[in-house]
Amino acid sequence: MLKTGMKVKRLTKKVGQASPEGTVTSLHGDSVEIKWEDGHTSIVSRESVTPAKHA
C-alpha cells in the first residue's frame, strides 16, 4: 500500500534497466504524484511503481 512520504521505484519494461526512485507526494485515486530524485514531478498510475527497498 502506497502512502505519502514513501520511497518508490518506477517499474521498467526492460531487464537490467535502471529504475528511477522518488517520493510519493500525494495520492489521487488510481494515480500517485511522485517527486523523482532528479527533481521533476509526475503523476503515474499506482501499478507503475513499487515501494523501494533499501539495504
Buried (B, 14 or more C-beta within 10 A) or exposed (E): EEEEEBBBBBEEEEEEEEEBBBBBEEBEEEBBBBBBEEEEEEEBEBEEBEEBEEE
